[in-house]
Every structure is written in structure tokens, then in C-alpha cells.
Amino acid sequence: MVEIFKTNIAHVDVANAIIEQLQHHFPQGKINFDLEDCDRILRIENQHIEPMAVIKVVSDNNYYCEILE
């Protein structure tokens, strides 16, 4: 399963810190950002993804995150 999120994260260091936090929730997941995309994409590939958990991790770091439809 792949889930794609729109964020407002613009810096690689912030993206890396959030990836590290998300790895705790999805240890087997493949997680990456595309910060050059206009939607600053966060992509997670895992057998099971809890979108609200992803949004909470990002928003707890004071950044915006929503599922990209």
C-alpha cells in the first residue's frame, strides 16, 4: 500500500527528522519526501498505513499535512 501526503515542509533537515519519527510507527515502511514537488510530497509505502498517525506526527512538529487525493 502507498499513501501520499501534501505537506508544507521545505527543508531537508526537517524532512529527515520527520522520517526518523515516522520510522518508529512504520519500521518496515519506505518513507521519503519530494520537496521539489509543489505539494512537497511525503510518500509512505507499507503493508498497513494509518493516515491519521502520519498527520499527527507531522502536525506535532508544527507542519501541515493532508492526504493527497
PQR file with spaces between the fields and no chain letter, atoms N, CA, C, O and H, PARSE charges and radii, in Angstrom:
ATOM       1  N    MET     1       0.849   -1.172    0.000 -0.4000 1.5000
ATOM       2  CA   MET     1       0.000    0.000    0.000 -0.0000 2.0000
ATOM       3  C    MET     1       0.896    1.236    0.000  0.5500 1.7000
ATOM       4  O    MET     1       1.927    1.266    0.672 -0.5500 1.4000
ATOM       5  N    VAL     2       0.494    2.251   -0.757 -0.4000 1.5000
ATOM       6  CA   VAL     2       1.216    3.522   -0.808 -0.0000 2.0000
ATOM       7  C    VAL     2       0.232    4.633   -0.476  0.5500 1.7000
ATOM       8  O    VAL     2      -0.887    4.667   -0.988 -0.5500 1.4000
ATOM       9  H    VAL     2      -0.344    2.226   -1.302  0.4000 1.0000
ATOM      10  N    GLU     3       0.666    5.537    0.385 -0.4000 1.5000
ATOM      11  CA   GLU     3      -0.151    6.705    0.724 -0.0000 2.0000
ATOM      12  C    GLU     3       0.704    7.936    0.466  0.5500 1.7000
ATOM      13  O    GLU     3       1.890    7.956    0.796 -0.5500 1.4000
ATOM      14  H    GLU     3       1.575    5.510    0.801  0.4000 1.0000
ATOM      15  N    ILE     4       0.101    8.960   -0.122 -0.4000 1.5000
ATOM      16  CA   ILE     4       0.816   10.188   -0.468 -0.0000 2.0000
ATOM      17  C    ILE     4       0.149   11.355    0.249  0.5500 1.7000
ATOM      18  O    ILE     4      -1.074   11.491    0.265 -0.5500 1.4000
ATOM      19  H    ILE     4      -0.862    8.943   -0.390  0.4000 1.0000
ATOM      20  N    PHE     5       0.997   12.192    0.843 -0.4000 1.5000
ATOM      21  CA   PHE     5       0.521   13.325    1.628 -0.0000 2.0000
ATOM      22  C    PHE     5       1.110   14.619    1.079  0.5500 1.7000
ATOM      23  O    PHE     5       2.240   14.648    0.592 -0.5500 1.4000
ATOM      24  H    PHE     5       1.991   12.081    0.830  0.4000 1.0000
ATOM      25  N    LYS     6       0.334   15.672    1.167 -0.4000 1.5000
ATOM      26  CA   LYS     6       0.772   17.024    0.846 -0.0000 2.0000
ATOM      27  C    LYS     6       1.239   17.663    2.145  0.5500 1.7000
ATOM      28  O    LYS     6       0.548   17.576    3.160 -0.5500 1.4000
ATOM      29  H    LYS     6      -0.584   15.649    1.562  0.4000 1.0000
ATOM      30  N    THR     7       2.412   18.311    2.125 -0.4000 1.5000
ATOM      31  CA   THR     7       2.931   18.962    3.327 -0.0000 2.0000
ATOM      32  C    THR     7       3.403   20.380    2.979  0.5500 1.7000
ATOM      33  O    THR     7       3.369   20.802    1.823 -0.5500 1.4000
ATOM      34  H    THR     7       2.973   18.382    1.300  0.4000 1.0000
ATOM      35  N    ASN     8       3.836   21.089    4.002 -0.4000 1.5000
ATOM      36  CA   ASN     8       4.473   22.391    3.789 -0.0000 2.0000
ATOM      37  C    ASN     8       5.927   22.364    4.265  0.5500 1.7000
ATOM      38  O    ASN     8       6.500   23.402    4.598 -0.5500 1.4000
ATOM      39  H    ASN     8       3.864   20.747    4.941  0.4000 1.0000
ATOM      40  N    ILE     9       6.505   21.185    4.291 -0.4000 1.5000
ATOM      41  CA   ILE     9       7.899   21.027    4.730 -0.0000 2.0000
ATOM      42  C    ILE     9       8.820   21.401    3.579  0.5500 1.7000
ATOM      43  O    ILE     9       8.691   20.867    2.478 -0.5500 1.4000
ATOM      44  H    ILE     9       6.040   20.342    4.020  0.4000 1.0000
ATOM      45  N    ALA    10       9.754   22.324    3.832 -0.4000 1.5000
ATOM      46  CA   ALA    10      10.600   22.839    2.761 -0.0000 2.0000
ATOM      47  C    ALA    10      12.078   22.509    2.935  0.5500 1.7000
ATOM      48  O    ALA    10      12.861   22.685    2.001 -0.5500 1.4000
ATOM      49  H    ALA    10       9.859   22.758    4.726  0.4000 1.0000
ATOM      50  N    HIS    11      12.469   22.038    4.106 -0.4000 1.5000
ATOM      51  CA   HIS    11      13.894   21.836    4.371 -0.0000 2.0000
ATOM      52  C    HIS    11      14.213   20.358    4.587  0.5500 1.7000
ATOM      53  O    HIS    11      13.467   19.632    5.244 -0.5500 1.4000
ATOM      54  H    HIS    11      11.833   21.895    4.864  0.4000 1.0000
ATOM      55  N    VAL    12      15.328   19.939    4.022 -0.4000 1.5000
ATOM      56  CA   VAL    12      15.743   18.538    4.086 -0.0000 2.0000
ATOM      57  C    VAL    12      15.953   18.082    5.520  0.5500 1.7000
ATOM      58  O    VAL    12      15.595   16.956    5.864 -0.5500 1.4000
ATOM      59  H    VAL    12      15.934   20.529    3.488  0.4000 1.0000
ATOM      60  N    ASP    13      16.528   18.937    6.367 -0.4000 1.5000
ATOM      61  CA   ASP    13      16.784   18.531    7.753 -0.0000 2.0000
ATOM      62  C    ASP    13      15.487   18.258    8.512  0.5500 1.7000
ATOM      63  O    ASP    13      15.428   17.337    9.327 -0.5500 1.4000
ATOM      64  H    ASP    13      16.819   19.852    6.087  0.4000 1.0000
ATOM      65  N    VAL    14      14.457   19.046    8.250 -0.4000 1.5000
ATOM      66  CA   VAL    14      13.152   18.816    8.877 -0.0000 2.0000
ATOM      67  C    VAL    14      12.550   17.521    8.334  0.5500 1.7000
ATOM      68  O    VAL    14      12.032   16.706    9.097 -0.5500 1.4000
ATOM      69  H    VAL    14      14.505   19.794    7.588  0.4000 1.0000
ATOM      70  N    ALA    15      12.618   17.336    7.027 -0.4000 1.5000
ATOM      71  CA   ALA    15      12.083   16.121    6.406 -0.0000 2.0000
ATOM      72  C    ALA    15      12.758   14.883    6.986  0.5500 1.7000
ATOM      73  O    ALA    15      12.089   13.893    7.282 -0.5500 1.4000
ATOM      74  H    ALA    15      13.039   17.999    6.407  0.4000 1.0000
ATOM      75  N    ASN    16      14.068   14.932    7.147 -0.4000 1.5000
ATOM      76  CA   ASN    16      14.797   13.783    7.702 -0.0000 2.0000
ATOM      77  C    ASN    16      14.386   13.497    9.145  0.5500 1.7000
ATOM      78  O    ASN    16      14.266   12.337    9.540 -0.5500 1.4000
ATOM      79  H    ASN    16      14.612   15.736    6.906  0.4000 1.0000
ATOM      80  N    ALA    17      14.172   14.544    9.924 -0.4000 1.5000
ATOM      81  CA   ALA    17      13.755   14.358   11.313 -0.0000 2.0000
ATOM      82  C    ALA    17      12.361   13.727   11.377  0.5500 1.7000
ATOM      83  O    ALA    17      12.102   12.879   12.231 -0.5500 1.4000
ATOM      84  H    ALA    17      14.269   15.486    9.603  0.4000 1.0000
ATOM      85  N    ILE    18      11.481   14.132   10.490 -0.4000 1.5000
ATOM      86  CA   ILE    18      10.133   13.570   10.477 -0.0000 2.0000
ATOM      87  C    ILE    18      10.157   12.131    9.971  0.5500 1.7000
ATOM      88  O    ILE    18       9.418   11.287   10.476 -0.5500 1.4000
ATOM      89  H    ILE    18      11.691   14.821    9.796  0.4000 1.0000
ATOM      90  N    ILE    19      10.990   11.846    8.986 -0.4000 1.5000
ATOM      91  CA   ILE    19      11.141   10.457    8.521 -0.0000 2.0000
ATOM      92  C    ILE    19      11.586    9.575    9.678  0.5500 1.7000
ATOM      93  O    ILE    19      11.071    8.471    9.852 -0.5500 1.4000
ATOM      94  H    ILE    19      11.591   12.532    8.576  0.4000 1.0000
ATOM      95  N    GLU    20      12.525   10.049   10.455 -0.4000 1.5000
ATOM      96  CA   GLU    20      13.015    9.281   11.604 -0.0000 2.0000
ATOM      97  C    GLU    20      11.879    8.996   12.589  0.5500 1.7000
ATOM      98  O    GLU    20      11.771    7.884   13.105 -0.5500 1.4000
ATOM      99  H    GLU    20      12.943   10.946   10.313  0.4000 1.0000
ATOM     100  N    GLN    21      11.043    9.985   12.847 -0.4000 1.5000
ATOM     101  CA   GLN    21       9.912    9.785   13.756 -0.0000 2.0000
ATOM     102  C    GLN    21       8.900    8.802   13.166  0.5500 1.7000
ATOM     103  O    GLN    21       8.369    7.950   13.878 -0.5500 1.4000
ATOM     104  H    GLN    21      11.131   10.889   12.428  0.4000 1.0000
ATOM     105  N    LEU    22       8.637    8.924   11.872 -0.4000 1.5000
ATOM     106  CA   LEU    22       7.671    8.035   11.222 -0.0000 2.0000
ATOM     107  C    LEU    22       8.171    6.593   11.163  0.5500 1.7000
ATOM     108  O    LEU    22       7.368    5.659   11.153 -0.5500 1.4000
ATOM     109  H    LEU    22       9.069    9.616   11.293  0.4000 1.0000
ATOM     110  N    GLN    23       9.480    6.408   11.124 -0.4000 1.5000
ATOM     111  CA   GLN    23      10.042    5.058   11.108 -0.0000 2.0000
ATOM     112  C    GLN    23       9.681    4.299   12.380  0.5500 1.7000
ATOM     113  O    GLN    23       9.599    3.071   12.360 -0.5500 1.4000
ATOM     114  H    GLN    23      10.131    7.166   11.132  0.4000 1.0000
ATOM     115  N    HIS    24       9.466    5.004   13.480 -0.4000 1.5000
ATOM     116  CA   HIS    24       9.048    4.348   14.722 -0.0000 2.0000
ATOM     117  C    HIS    24       7.633    3.770   14.585  0.5500 1.7000
ATOM     118  O    HIS    24       7.325    2.728   15.163 -0.5500 1.4000
ATOM     119  H    HIS    24       9.533    6.001   13.496  0.4000 1.0000
ATOM     120  N    HIS    25       6.778    4.452   13.817 -0.4000 1.5000
ATOM     121  CA   HIS    25       5.405    3.985   13.605 -0.0000 2.0000
ATOM     122  C    HIS    25       5.322    2.921   12.514  0.5500 1.7000
ATOM     123  O    HIS    25       4.487    2.019   12.574 -0.5500 1.4000
ATOM     124  H    HIS    25       7.028    5.298   13.348  0.4000 1.0000
ATOM     125  N    PHE    26       6.197    3.036   11.520 -0.4000 1.5000
ATOM     126  CA   PHE    26       6.195    2.136   10.365 -0.0000 2.0000
ATOM     127  C    PHE    26       7.609    1.613   10.127  0.5500 1.7000
ATOM     128  O    PHE    26       8.242    1.991    9.141 -0.5500 1.4000
ATOM     129  H    PHE    26       6.876    3.769   11.471  0.4000 1.0000
ATOM     130  N    PRO    27       8.121    0.746   11.013 -0.5600 1.5000
ATOM     131  CA   PRO    27       9.525    0.315   10.923  0.2800 2.0000
ATOM     132  C    PRO    27       9.889   -0.413    9.627  0.5500 1.7000
ATOM     133  O    PRO    27      11.051   -0.392    9.221 -0.5500 1.4000
ATOM     134  N    GLN    28       8.941   -1.042    8.986 -0.4000 1.5000
ATOM     135  CA   GLN    28       9.216   -1.746    7.734 -0.0000 2.0000
ATOM     136  C    GLN    28       8.906   -0.874    6.509  0.5500 1.7000
ATOM     137  O    GLN    28       9.111   -1.297    5.371 -0.5500 1.4000
ATOM     138  H    GLN    28       7.997   -1.059    9.316  0.4000 1.0000
ATOM     139  N    GLY    29       8.417    0.332    6.751 -0.4000 1.5000
ATOM     140  CA   GLY    29       7.964    1.188    5.656 -0.0000 2.0000
ATOM     141  C    GLY    29       9.090    1.874    4.908  0.5500 1.7000
ATOM     142  O    GLY    29      10.175    2.104    5.442 -0.5500 1.4000
ATOM     143  H    GLY    29       8.251    0.676    7.676  0.4000 1.0000
ATOM     144  N    LYS    30       8.798    2.191    3.656 -0.4000 1.5000
ATOM     145  CA   LYS    30       9.675    3.031    2.841 -0.0000 2.0000
ATOM     146  C    LYS    30       9.064    4.424    2.876  0.5500 1.7000
ATOM     147  O    LYS    30       7.936    4.629    2.426 -0.5500 1.4000
ATOM     148  H    LYS    30       7.917    2.004    3.223  0.4000 1.0000
ATOM     149  N    ILE    31       9.815    5.378    3.412 -0.4000 1.5000
ATOM     150  CA   ILE    31       9.296    6.728    3.622 -0.0000 2.0000
ATOM     151  C    ILE    31      10.236    7.726    2.966  0.5500 1.7000
ATOM     152  O    ILE    31      11.448    7.672    3.173 -0.5500 1.4000
ATOM     153  H    ILE    31      10.731    5.212    3.778  0.4000 1.0000
ATOM     154  N    ASN    32       9.677    8.640    2.171 -0.4000 1.5000
ATOM     155  CA   ASN    32      10.525    9.674    1.571 -0.0000 2.0000
ATOM     156  C    ASN    32       9.712   10.920    1.262  0.5500 1.7000
ATOM     157  O    ASN    32       8.482   10.897    1.230 -0.5500 1.4000
ATOM     158  H    ASN    32       8.692    8.684    2.002  0.4000 1.0000
ATOM     159  N    PHE    33      10.428   11.992    1.039 -0.4000 1.5000
ATOM     160  CA   PHE    33       9.841   13.274    0.671 -0.0000 2.0000
ATOM     161  C    PHE    33      10.298   13.652   -0.726  0.5500 1.7000
ATOM     162  O    PHE    33      11.400   13.301   -1.147 -0.5500 1.4000
ATOM     163  H    PHE    33      11.428   12.010    1.065  0.4000 1.0000
ATOM     164  N    ASP    34       9.445   14.369   -1.439 -0.4000 1.5000
ATOM     165  CA   ASP    34       9.821   15.040   -2.674 -0.0000 2.0000
ATOM     166  C    ASP    34       9.582   16.523   -2.427  0.5500 1.7000
ATOM     167  O    ASP    34       8.495   17.040   -2.681 -0.5500 1.4000
ATOM     168  H    ASP    34       8.549   14.654   -1.096  0.4000 1.0000
ATOM     169  N    LEU    35      10.604   17.193   -1.933 -0.4000 1.5000
ATOM     170  CA   LEU    35      10.467   18.602   -1.553 -0.0000 2.0000
ATOM     171  C    LEU    35      10.493   19.532   -2.757  0.5500 1.7000
ATOM     172  O    LEU    35      10.179   20.715   -2.630 -0.5500 1.4000
ATOM     173  H    LEU    35      11.488   16.773   -1.726  0.4000 1.0000
ATOM     174  N    GLU    36      10.866   19.010   -3.928 -0.4000 1.5000
ATOM     175  CA   GLU    36      10.873   19.842   -5.130 -0.0000 2.0000
ATOM     176  C    GLU    36       9.509   19.892   -5.797  0.5500 1.7000
ATOM     177  O    GLU    36       9.260   20.762   -6.632 -0.5500 1.4000
ATOM     178  H    GLU    36      11.122   18.049   -4.030  0.4000 1.0000
ATOM     179  N    ASP    37       8.625   18.974   -5.442 -0.4000 1.5000
ATOM     180  CA   ASP    37       7.255   18.994   -5.940 -0.0000 2.0000
ATOM     181  C    ASP    37       6.525   20.173   -5.300  0.5500 1.7000
ATOM     182  O    ASP    37       6.803   20.525   -4.153 -0.5500 1.4000
ATOM     183  H    ASP    37       8.827   18.267   -4.764  0.4000 1.0000
ATOM     184  N    CYS    38       5.601   20.779   -6.028 -0.4000 1.5000
ATOM     185  CA   CYS    38       4.882   21.942   -5.484 -0.0000 2.0000
ATOM     186  C    CYS    38       4.070   21.590   -4.239  0.5500 1.7000
ATOM     187  O    CYS    38       3.771   22.473   -3.434 -0.5500 1.4000
ATOM     188  H    CYS    38       5.375   20.492   -6.959  0.4000 1.0000
ATOM     189  N    ASP    39       3.707   20.314   -4.064 -0.4000 1.5000
ATOM     190  CA   ASP    39       2.957   19.879   -2.881 -0.0000 2.0000
ATOM     191  C    ASP    39       3.864   19.327   -1.786  0.5500 1.7000
ATOM     192  O    ASP    39       3.375   18.860   -0.757 -0.5500 1.4000
ATOM     193  H    ASP    39       3.950   19.597   -4.717  0.4000 1.0000
ATOM     194  N    ARG    40       5.161   19.376   -1.991 -0.4000 1.5000
ATOM     195  CA   ARG    40       6.146   18.869   -1.014 -0.0000 2.0000
ATOM     196  C    ARG    40       5.700   17.518   -0.461  0.5500 1.7000
ATOM     197  O    ARG    40       5.378   17.371    0.718 -0.5500 1.4000
ATOM     198  H    ARG    40       5.559   19.756   -2.827  0.4000 1.0000
ATOM     199  N    ILE    41       5.696   16.574   -1.333 -0.4000 1.5000
ATOM     200  CA   ILE    41       5.119   15.248   -1.127 -0.0000 2.0000
ATOM     201  C    ILE    41       5.838   14.435   -0.056  0.5500 1.7000
ATOM     202  O    ILE    41       7.067   14.395   -0.004 -0.5500 1.4000
ATOM     203  H    ILE    41       5.957   16.693   -2.291  0.4000 1.0000
ATOM     204  N    LEU    42       5.052   13.796    0.789 -0.4000 1.5000
ATOM     205  CA   LEU    42       5.518   12.762    1.710 -0.0000 2.0000
ATOM     206  C    LEU    42       4.889   11.467    1.224  0.5500 1.7000
ATOM     207  O    LEU    42       3.666   11.359    1.130 -0.5500 1.4000
ATOM     208  H    LEU    42       4.054   13.829    0.747  0.4000 1.0000
ATOM     209  N    ARG    43       5.734   10.478    0.914 -0.4000 1.5000
ATOM     210  CA   ARG    43       5.255    9.202    0.376 -0.0000 2.0000
ATOM     211  C    ARG    43       5.633    8.090    1.344  0.5500 1.7000
ATOM     212  O    ARG    43       6.786    7.980    1.763 -0.5500 1.4000
ATOM     213  H    ARG    43       6.727   10.566    0.991  0.4000 1.0000
ATOM     214  N    ILE    44       4.654    7.270    1.692 -0.4000 1.5000
ATOM     215  CA   ILE    44       4.892    6.142    2.593 -0.0000 2.0000
ATOM     216  C    ILE    44       4.390    4.876    1.925  0.5500 1.7000
ATOM     217  O    ILE    44       3.251    4.807    1.464 -0.5500 1.4000
ATOM     218  H    ILE    44       3.718    7.359    1.351  0.4000 1.0000
ATOM     219  N    GLU    45       5.255    3.879    1.882 -0.4000 1.5000
ATOM     220  CA   GLU    45       4.886    2.565    1.361 -0.0000 2.0000
ATOM     221  C    GLU    45       5.045    1.568    2.496  0.5500 1.7000
ATOM     222  O    GLU    45       6.130    1.425    3.060 -0.5500 1.4000
ATOM     223  H    GLU    45       6.180    3.935    2.257  0.4000 1.0000
ATOM     224  N    ASN    46       3.964    0.883    2.827 -0.4000 1.5000
ATOM     225  CA   ASN    46       3.954   -0.066    3.938 -0.0000 2.0000
ATOM     226  C    ASN    46       2.746   -0.989    3.763  0.5500 1.7000
ATOM     227  O    ASN    46       1.809   -0.656    3.038 -0.5500 1.4000
ATOM     228  H    ASN    46       3.083    0.999    2.369  0.4000 1.0000
ATOM     229  N    GLN    47       2.768   -2.132    4.418 -0.4000 1.5000
ATOM     230  CA   GLN    47       1.626   -3.038    4.327 -0.0000 2.0000
ATOM     231  C    GLN    47       0.357   -2.402    4.896  0.5500 1.7000
ATOM     232  O    GLN    47      -0.735   -2.574    4.354 -0.5500 1.4000
ATOM     233  H    GLN    47       3.529   -2.402    5.007  0.4000 1.0000
ATOM     234  N    HIS    48       0.519   -1.674    5.984 -0.4000 1.5000
ATOM     235  CA   HIS    48      -0.624   -1.000    6.614 -0.0000 2.0000
ATOM     236  C    HIS    48      -0.198    0.417    6.980  0.5500 1.7000
ATOM     237  O    HIS    48       0.845    0.611    7.604 -0.5500 1.4000
ATOM     238  H    HIS    48       1.406   -1.535    6.424  0.4000 1.0000
ATOM     239  N    ILE    49      -0.989    1.394    6.599 -0.4000 1.5000
ATOM     240  CA   ILE    49      -0.686    2.792    6.891 -0.0000 2.0000
ATOM     241  C    ILE    49      -1.883    3.410    7.607  0.5500 1.7000
ATOM     242  O    ILE    49      -3.026    3.262    7.176 -0.5500 1.4000
ATOM     243  H    ILE    49      -1.836    1.236    6.092  0.4000 1.0000
ATOM     244  N    GLU    50      -1.604    4.094    8.690 -0.4000 1.5000
ATOM     245  CA   GLU    50      -2.628    4.826    9.424 -0.0000 2.0000
ATOM     246  C    GLU    50      -2.456    6.314    9.110  0.5500 1.7000
ATOM     247  O    GLU    50      -1.640    6.985    9.742 -0.5500 1.4000
ATOM     248  H    GLU    50      -0.675    4.214    9.040  0.4000 1.0000
ATOM     249  N    PRO    51      -3.214    6.836    8.142 -0.5600 1.5000
ATOM     250  CA   PRO    51      -3.036    8.230    7.742  0.2800 2.0000
ATOM     251  C    PRO    51      -3.124    9.231    8.889  0.5500 1.7000
ATOM     252  O    PRO    51      -2.383   10.214    8.908 -0.5500 1.4000
ATOM     253  N    MET    52      -4.017    8.993    9.842 -0.4000 1.5000
ATOM     254  CA   MET    52      -4.146    9.946   10.952 -0.0000 2.0000
ATOM     255  C    MET    52      -2.894    9.950   11.831  0.5500 1.7000
ATOM     256  O    MET    52      -2.548   10.985   12.401 -0.5500 1.4000
ATOM     257  H    MET    52      -4.619    8.195    9.827  0.4000 1.0000
ATOM     258  N    ALA    53      -2.218    8.820   11.945 -0.4000 1.5000
ATOM     259  CA   ALA    53      -0.967    8.765   12.712 -0.0000 2.0000
ATOM     260  C    ALA    53       0.121    9.573   12.000  0.5500 1.7000
ATOM     261  O    ALA    53       0.912   10.260   12.646 -0.5500 1.4000
ATOM     262  H    ALA    53      -2.499    7.979   11.481  0.4000 1.0000
ATOM     263  N    VAL    54       0.155    9.488   10.681 -0.4000 1.5000
ATOM     264  CA   VAL    54       1.127   10.257    9.896 -0.0000 2.0000
ATOM     265  C    VAL    54       0.858   11.745   10.059  0.5500 1.7000
ATOM     266  O    VAL    54       1.772   12.525   10.326 -0.5500 1.4000
ATOM     267  H    VAL    54      -0.488    8.930   10.157  0.4000 1.0000
ATOM     268  N    ILE    55      -0.394   12.129    9.897 -0.4000 1.5000
ATOM     269  CA   ILE    55      -0.769   13.540   10.027 -0.0000 2.0000
ATOM     270  C    ILE    55      -0.441   14.055   11.420  0.5500 1.7000
ATOM     271  O    ILE    55       0.015   15.189   11.563 -0.5500 1.4000
ATOM     272  H    ILE    55      -1.137   11.496    9.680  0.4000 1.0000
ATOM     273  N    LYS    56      -0.659   13.255   12.435 -0.4000 1.5000
ATOM     274  CA   LYS    56      -0.362   13.670   13.813 -0.0000 2.0000
ATOM     275  C    LYS    56       1.128   13.899   14.013  0.5500 1.7000
ATOM     276  O    LYS    56       1.520   14.895   14.620 -0.5500 1.4000
ATOM     277  H    LYS    56      -1.029   12.334   12.319  0.4000 1.0000
ATOM     278  N    VAL    57       1.966   12.996   13.514 -0.4000 1.5000
ATOM     279  CA   VAL    57       3.421   13.165   13.661 -0.0000 2.0000
ATOM     280  C    VAL    57       3.862   14.475   13.009  0.5500 1.7000
ATOM     281  O    VAL    57       4.619   15.245   13.600 -0.5500 1.4000
ATOM     282  H    VAL    57       1.648   12.187   13.021  0.4000 1.0000
ATOM     283  N    VAL    58       3.389   14.719   11.800 -0.4000 1.5000
ATOM     284  CA   VAL    58       3.785   15.942   11.096 -0.0000 2.0000
ATOM     285  C    VAL    58       3.237   17.178   11.806  0.5500 1.7000
ATOM     286  O    VAL    58       3.967   18.147   12.015 -0.5500 1.4000
ATOM     287  H    VAL    58       2.774   14.093   11.320  0.4000 1.0000
ATOM     288  N    SER    59       1.968   17.148   12.175 -0.4000 1.5000
ATOM     289  CA   SER    59       1.372   18.328   12.825 -0.0000 2.0000
ATOM     290  C    SER    59       1.949   18.564   14.220  0.5500 1.7000
ATOM     291  O    SER    59       2.022   19.709   14.664 -0.5500 1.4000
ATOM     292  H    SER    59       1.376   16.361   12.005  0.4000 1.0000
ATOM     293  N    ASP    60       2.359   17.506   14.916 -0.4000 1.5000
ATOM     294  CA   ASP    60       3.022   17.681   16.217 -0.0000 2.0000
ATOM     295  C    ASP    60       4.351   18.421   16.084  0.5500 1.7000
ATOM     296  O    ASP    60       4.869   18.966   17.059 -0.5500 1.4000
ATOM     297  H    ASP    60       2.300   16.576   14.555  0.4000 1.0000
ATOM     298  N    ASN    61       4.893   18.434   14.876 -0.4000 1.5000
ATOM     299  CA   ASN    61       6.122   19.180   14.591 -0.0000 2.0000
ATOM     300  C    ASN    61       5.821   20.554   13.993  0.5500 1.7000
ATOM     301  O    ASN    61       6.708   21.222   13.461 -0.5500 1.4000
ATOM     302  H    ASN    61       4.473   17.991   14.084  0.4000 1.0000
ATOM     303  N    ASN    62       4.555   20.962   14.090 -0.4000 1.5000
ATOM     304  CA   ASN    62       4.095   22.278   13.626 -0.0000 2.0000
ATOM     305  C    ASN    62       4.175   22.464   12.116  0.5500 1.7000
ATOM     306  O    ASN    62       4.479   23.552   11.628 -0.5500 1.4000
ATOM     307  H    ASN    62       3.835   20.419   14.522  0.4000 1.0000
ATOM     308  N    TYR    63       3.897   21.382   11.378 -0.4000 1.5000
ATOM     309  CA   TYR    63       3.826   21.450    9.925 -0.0000 2.0000
ATOM     310  C    TYR    63       2.474   20.927    9.468  0.5500 1.7000
ATOM     311  O    TYR    63       1.788   20.199   10.186 -0.5500 1.4000
ATOM     312  H    TYR    63       3.651   20.497   11.774  0.4000 1.0000
ATOM     313  N    TYR    64       2.116   21.319    8.262 -0.4000 1.5000
ATOM     314  CA   TYR    64       0.838   20.948    7.665 -0.0000 2.0000
ATOM     315  C    TYR    64       0.983   19.608    6.936  0.5500 1.7000
ATOM     316  O    TYR    64       2.020   19.332    6.333 -0.5500 1.4000
ATOM     317  H    TYR    64       2.673   21.910    7.680  0.4000 1.0000
ATOM     318  N    CYS    65      -0.059   18.785    6.998 -0.4000 1.5000
ATOM     319  CA   CYS    65      -0.051   17.503    6.307 -0.0000 2.0000
ATOM     320  C    CYS    65      -1.503   17.083    6.042  0.5500 1.7000
ATOM     321  O    CYS    65      -2.353   17.132    6.931 -0.5500 1.4000
ATOM     322  H    CYS    65      -0.901   19.009    7.489  0.4000 1.0000
ATOM     323  N    GLU    66      -1.759   16.671    4.800 -0.4000 1.5000
ATOM     324  CA   GLU    66      -3.068   16.122    4.451 -0.0000 2.0000
ATOM     325  C    GLU    66      -2.877   15.059    3.380  0.5500 1.7000
ATOM     326  O    GLU    66      -1.895   15.086    2.638 -0.5500 1.4000
ATOM     327  H    GLU    66      -1.068   16.631    4.078  0.4000 1.0000
ATOM     328  N    ILE    67      -3.810   14.130    3.302 -0.4000 1.5000
ATOM     329  CA   ILE    67      -3.759   13.107    2.265 -0.0000 2.0000
ATOM     330  C    ILE    67      -3.961   13.780    0.921  0.5500 1.7000
ATOM     331  O    ILE    67      -4.869   14.595    0.755 -0.5500 1.4000
ATOM     332  H    ILE    67      -4.607   14.108    3.905  0.4000 1.0000
ATOM     333  N    LEU    68      -3.120   13.441   -0.029 -0.4000 1.5000
ATOM     334  CA   LEU    68      -3.250   13.989   -1.371 -0.0000 2.0000
ATOM     335  C    LEU    68      -4.178   13.083   -2.165  0.5500 1.7000
ATOM     336  O    LEU    68      -3.907   11.896   -2.348 -0.5500 1.4000
ATOM     337  H    LEU    68      -2.382   12.779    0.106  0.4000 1.0000
ATOM     338  N    GLU    69      -5.254   13.652   -2.622 -0.4000 1.5000
ATOM     339  CA   GLU    69      -6.263   12.880   -3.365 -0.0000 2.0000
ATOM     340  C    GLU    69      -5.910   12.829   -4.833  0.5500 1.7000
ATOM     341  O    GLU    69      -6.636   12.226   -5.622 -0.5500 1.4000
ATOM     342  H    GLU    69      -5.474   14.616   -2.474  0.4000 1.0000
